[in-house]
Structure formats: C-alpha cells, structure tokens
Amino acid sequence: MQYSRFFYTEYQSSLDAKEEGAFTILSMPQSREVNFHLRPTVGLQRIAILWDDGIDTRVFELMERAFVINALSPVKLLHASEGLLQVLTDQRLSVKNRDVFEALWADLAAGVIFDAWALSVFPEDKIFNPSDGGRIFRNHSKDIVSTQELGIIDYSYNLFLFADEWDIENILYNQMDFKADDDLFKD
C-alpha cells in the first residue's frame, strides 16, 4: 500500500504469533549524509516503522515534515506508542549533530496531528539495553535492524525495480522458452 507521495513502500510485514511486531519498510531518495552534509550523488534511504496497534498515519506526516527540512537522513527506525516517539538513528551521527537532530525531532513530535508526543532517540548500537524503549520496541527493533538493510546506500543498477527483467540470463532463458514453444507448433 502507498502511504505517502514522498516514500515508496518496499515491504509490509505481518504480525507475529503474539499479534505484534508488524513493521513497514519505506524508501526514498536521499541527498544528505547521516551528518546532514550533501552527498556527492543521491542515494536511497530505507527506514523501518515498527507499529504498535496498527498503522498510525501520523507517522507518515511526521516523516514527510522531517524529509522536507532535511532531518530524516540519520533515521533507521521509528516507533510511536502511547504518546512516545522512539527514533533509532545511524550510529555515525556525531554528538554535535545529535543535539540539533534531537531538537528538530522534539519539535516535530510535539506537533504531531491532534497530539504531542515525547521523544526518545537511540543510536543503533545502543538499542540492545533492556531498559530502553517500550516492550514492543525492545522486543522487535533488534530483529528488524539485524535483518533489514536500513539507512542510506549508494544507487546502483540493482536498485532498479525491473533489473531482474533486464538481466541477460533471464532474457536469454526467456528467448529459449519462446523457441521451445515455437517447436510445438511445427508440422
């Protein structure tokens, strides 16, 4: 399902056996590095959103505002739950830039539609502390981060959605299939 005009929905997971842990992976072009400097070329950023009790579309609106003000590049995972927005950032975000990032995101979270969320920010290498975050965040964020390729990557041909269709082996294989089918119609 498409949730935003800015972001492409790459993956939507289902709930686990305990009926929790659903997440969405979104991707978008990214012209900034983790520490907000311009990239030499546009890359692709992938972010996970861990859901609590279903999809809260306010998270998409908040992400769009962050994207517009160039404050999304350090983000790897978001989770909103009971008035708290948890943001997992790339561990390469510098201390100096972390302060600016947290101030920007505190303003964004405080202005969420029909609510005001508190903010909790974690670098990705610190999420494994059992006292950090809510239960769903603690139970699922580590698995999402370790199994999904999150963050900013350089563009390559393999990111083209139809790259497999134009792979030379697939083209040759399909041509062989057509020739085999042609043999069926010979007299």
Phi and psi in degrees as a GROMACS rama.xvg file:
@    title "Ramachandran Plot"
@    xaxis  label "Phi"
@    yaxis  label "Psi"
@TYPE xy
-92.9495  124.991  GLN-2
-108.479  -12.4128  TYR-3
-151.617  150.434  SER-4
-76.4663  -18.7005  ARG-5
-92.2923  -29.6168  PHE-6
-117.062  143.56  PHE-7
-98.3042  130.31  TYR-8
-82.0493  111.12  THR-9
-88.4139  -34.1562  GLU-10
-157.003  140.516  TYR-11
-129.334  112.227  GLN-12
-82.8608  167.94  SER-13
-104.69  173.368  SER-14
-70.1303  153.626  LEU-15
-83.7251  -171.097  ASP-16
-61.5733  -26.9057  ALA-17
-89.0162  7.81484  LYS-18
59.2248  45.3382  GLU-19
-149.221  176.373  GLU-20
87.1369  10.6098  GLY-21
-67.7667  143.452  ALA-22
-146.814  161.218  PHE-23
-123.84  140.102  THR-24
-108.683  124.63  ILE-25
-114.591  149.232  LEU-26
-128.864  156.697  SER-27
-158.507  157.052  MET-28
-66.704  144.578  PRO-29
-135.478  121.103  GLN-30
-98.7253  -2.17718  SER-31
-112.333  150.977  ARG-32
-82.6744  175.625  GLU-33
-55.5639  -37.4314  VAL-34
-96.5578  24.5268  ASN-35
75.5623  1.53165  PHE-36
-73.0234  152.626  HIS-37
-65.455  136.719  LEU-38
-78.2046  151.994  ARG-39
-64.797  -31.5335  PRO-40
-138.553  157.648  THR-41
-69.0176  136.3  VAL-42
-110.976  -173.471  GLY-43
-116.659  127.201  LEU-44
-107.341  136.482  GLN-45
-118.553  128.994  ARG-46
-127.113  140.524  ILE-47
-101.653  143.148  ALA-48
-119.656  118.492  ILE-49
-91.354  124.005  LEU-50
-94.7224  150.774  TRP-51
-97.4759  -81.2249  ASP-52
-113.923  66.3189  ASP-53
89.7102  176.59  GLY-54
-79.2427  127.26  ILE-55
-106.699  104.407  ASP-56
-64.817  -13.8731  THR-57
-63.8929  -26.4513  ARG-58
-63.0677  -39.5554  VAL-59
-65.1029  -41.7194  PHE-60
-63.3882  -41.6307  GLU-61
-63.3201  -42.527  LEU-62
-63.1493  -40.9214  MET-63
-61.4066  -43.6208  GLU-64
-63.0282  -39.8963  ARG-65
-64.8757  -39.6239  ALA-66
-63.2087  -43.6938  PHE-67
-63.9573  -33.8528  VAL-68
-96.4669  14.8405  ILE-69
59.3256  40.3105  ASN-70
-115.676  18.8521  ALA-71
-102.36  -18.8012  LEU-72
-58.6093  -32.6736  SER-73
-79.1471  -10.0738  PRO-74
-77.7799  135.504  VAL-75
-116.474  -33.6764  LYS-76
-149.873  141.285  LEU-77
-124.464  146.147  LEU-78
-148.748  120.747  HIS-79
-108.76  130.542  ALA-80
-154.905  123.161  SER-81
46.6028  53.9919  GLU-82
79.7793  10.466  GLY-83
-127.117  129.099  LEU-84
-105.142  120.322  LEU-85
-104.322  129.122  GLN-86
-122.677  122.628  VAL-87
-99.6802  124.43  LEU-88
-110.689  161.99  THR-89
-61.5468  135.501  ASP-90
-66.7856  -14.0764  GLN-91
-81.6357  -3.73384  ARG-92
-64.092  121.467  LEU-93
-69.9554  158.917  SER-94
-59.5959  -43.8297  VAL-95
-59.8232  -47.1268  LYS-96
-74.3454  -25.9721  ASN-97
-61.4225  -41.1163  ARG-98
-61.6613  -43.9928  ASP-99
-64.9027  -45.6049  VAL-100
-57.7165  -48.3835  PHE-101
-64.1055  -36.9987  GLU-102
-65.3889  -44.5112  ALA-103
-61.4764  -46.9478  LEU-104
-71.8797  -29.3817  TRP-105
-63.5115  -41.5691  ALA-106
-64.1892  -43.6131  ASP-107
-60.9785  -47.2837  LEU-108
-65.9139  -36.7991  ALA-109
-68.5986  -22.1334  ALA-110
-103.768  20.4533  GLY-111
-63.5848  150.511  VAL-112
-55.7859  125.517  ILE-113
54.6865  30.3054  PHE-114
-167.664  179.005  ASP-115
-142.111  116.865  ALA-116
-98.1877  141.988  TRP-117
-75.997  163.895  ALA-118
-123.671  138.223  LEU-119
-133.942  123.008  SER-120
-114.993  133.417  VAL-121
-128.416  130.972  PHE-122
-71.5172  149.144  PRO-123
-58.6877  -27.528  GLU-124
-81.9296  -0.137405  ASP-125
-114.487  5.30214  LYS-126
-76.1167  -6.84259  ILE-127
-90.7997  5.13402  PHE-128
-74.1  120.65  ASN-129
-63.3745  -15.826  PRO-130
-90.0213  -6.88983  SER-131
-83.4586  136.721  ASP-132
71.5538  176.031  GLY-133
-78.7089  174.446  GLY-134
-60.1139  -46.2694  ARG-135
-64.8637  -41.7955  ILE-136
-60.2306  -48.5272  PHE-137
-61.9202  -42.1199  ARG-138
-75.9652  -23.7519  ASN-139
-122.111  -23.5644  HIS-140
-64.4521  -38.4145  SER-141
-61.2639  -44.8693  LYS-142
-64.742  -41.3044  ASP-143
-63.7098  -46.8176  ILE-144
-63.9693  -36.9351  VAL-145
-80.5118  -20.4398  SER-146
-105.811  -14.6755  THR-147
-111.829  145.444  GLN-148
-87.4323  93.4523  GLU-149
-103.756  157.652  LEU-150
105.701  -162.434  GLY-151
-102.767  131.042  ILE-152
-126.039  155.076  ILE-153
-71.7546  147.994  ASP-154
-68.6112  139.986  TYR-155
-143.31  164.1  SER-156
-56.6116  -32.1012  TYR-157
-63.0901  -18.762  ASN-158
-79.0871  -15.3078  LEU-159
-59.3472  125.682  PHE-160
-58.0291  -27.2659  LEU-161
-109.963  22.4813  PHE-162
-58.0295  -38.8209  ALA-163
-62.694  -36.4501  ASP-164
-63.3767  -30.3235  GLU-165
-102.005  9.17033  TRP-166
-67.0222  131.808  ASP-167
-58.2843  -36.9613  ILE-168
-65.1099  -40.5859  GLU-169
-66.5001  -39.543  ASN-170
-64.2537  -46.8219  ILE-171
-63.6955  -41.4242  LEU-172
-62.6876  -44.2735  TYR-173
-65.2895  -36.4055  ASN-174
-65.427  -37.6129  GLN-175
-65.1268  -37.8231  MET-176
-62.3371  -42.5655  ASP-177
-63.4164  -40.2122  PHE-178
-65.3858  -38.6962  LYS-179
-65.2033  -40.1152  ALA-180
-64.4178  -38.3215  ASP-181
-60.4994  -35.0166  ASP-182
-63.7265  -26.9053  ASP-183
-66.8085  -27.2612  LEU-184
-97.4048  5.44465  PHE-185
-77.5561  147.451  LYS-186
